[in-house]
Amino acid sequence: MRGDVIPYESRYPEIEAMLEGVRFSVLVAHRRFGKTVLAVNRLLKLALECQKERGFFAYVAPFRNQAKSIAWAYMKRYSAGIEGRKVQETELSVRFENEATIRLFGADNPDALRGMYFDSVVLDEVAQMKPEIWAEIIRPALADREGSALFIGTPKGINLFSEMYHRAAEAQAAGDPNWLALSFPVTQTTALKPEEVERLKEELSENTWRQEMLCDFNASSDDSLIPLDVVSEGRRAGHGMKPDHFSPLVLGVDVARFGDDASVIFPRRGKLAMMPTVLHKVDNMTLADAVGEKMARLLPQGVYIDNGGGGGVIDRLTSLGLAVSGVHFGGRALDSERFHNRRAEMWFRLAEWLKNGGALPDLEALAGDLSAIRYFYDSTGKMKLESKEDIKARIGRSPDLGDALALTFAVNLPGLALGDLYGNGTGTAYDPLAW
């Protein structure tokens, strides 16, 4: 377009060059990096160069008001010199002479995005968005015109952003040209003055510094029960570890409550959590049969089943003469002076077990479950966990694997004395946290 003037001098021309021609890009950067300015001007460039009929581009923030306060001023400022530009304040959009339009949206109103097509989308602060925004709405809207997407943000635990970054990194490492993963901690940029960086390092907590400024997905928020680096150490410990046959083998069984939840049977012997069995869309009788088969094969010393949705499973196994125990997550904790309920107590035991050398199977979903749990204290000073419903809303799934493993810490069982191997020993006190 003749006469176009965009008052933008890129601070990161090498990054913009890397983004060219890549369909799905994930840019992780520290606070005050300038992500939004870069993204807005990338949308302007793509819109102005668009040769498709009625090109349509979107900037999506977690909330529409956030999109307006963060990006709308930039959009109007950098597009002000473009000849023929038309601004619609009510719908937060700008339109150009080639009929291409850029519009701002909030992920808090997904219905406003449904039924649209997009040539390119920027998703800003992706860590605060629900996973279905991408999977169910935006990704399908890019399909018919083979549109592109740029995810930008700063780490904030396990969520859509961490998932997309790791997916992009894996695809890029495998040589897929459609994906690009970029990470820019404050130590690799000149966005902030060195003296300000030093002040931030001194003033911020270690977790906040690692997360907000070093772009470390392994950093945990201060209310995270199990830091991701502890989970990662547990996964490393699981490689090659053999079970300790002097420790009792126990099964934890989490029963699916809703259609997209999974039922999980999780075996653990001492320090070693074994590979779980995950069953989708099975009824209580089928799950009970699976638990019974596992019991016959592994001969566990204890089987602990979520009593909230597993009453039918417990009844079925009991009728078959099998010894199982129902555990109600919301029930009274064994140590009711410290814990709000049984769920908080079991998860605390799980966390302590991991910190004391517990070993995990190498499962990404399990790692996500364990590191997603947040805790706080109730009005009486007892530890309480974030509800399963809130966790599911935040990470897009129920932490079924984590809950099944937590059930293996429902009670302490007597361990196996050396003489028991020959039938003449007596049980010794066993504490899963005392190694």
Protein Blocks (a to p, Z undefined) as FASTA:
>chain_A
ZZiacdbdcfblmlmmmmgopabdcddddehklmmmmmmmmmmmmmmmpcbehiaddddd
fbfklmmmmmmmmmmmmmmmpghiacdfklopaddfkopacddddfklmmlmgoiacfbd
cdehkllpcfklmmmmmmmmmmmnopadddddddebjafklmmmmmmmmmmmnopakbcc
ddddfklcckbcfklmmmmmmmpcfklmmmmmnopakbccfkbfbafklmmmmmmmmnop
acdfkbccdddddddfbfkbccdddddehjbccdddddehiafklmmmmmmmmmmmnopa
bdcddfklmmmmmmmmmmnopacddddfklccfblmlpmblmlmmmmmmmmmmmnopacd
ddfklmmmmmmpccdddfkopacdddfklmmmmnopacfklmmmmmmmmpccddddfklm
nopaccddddfklZZ
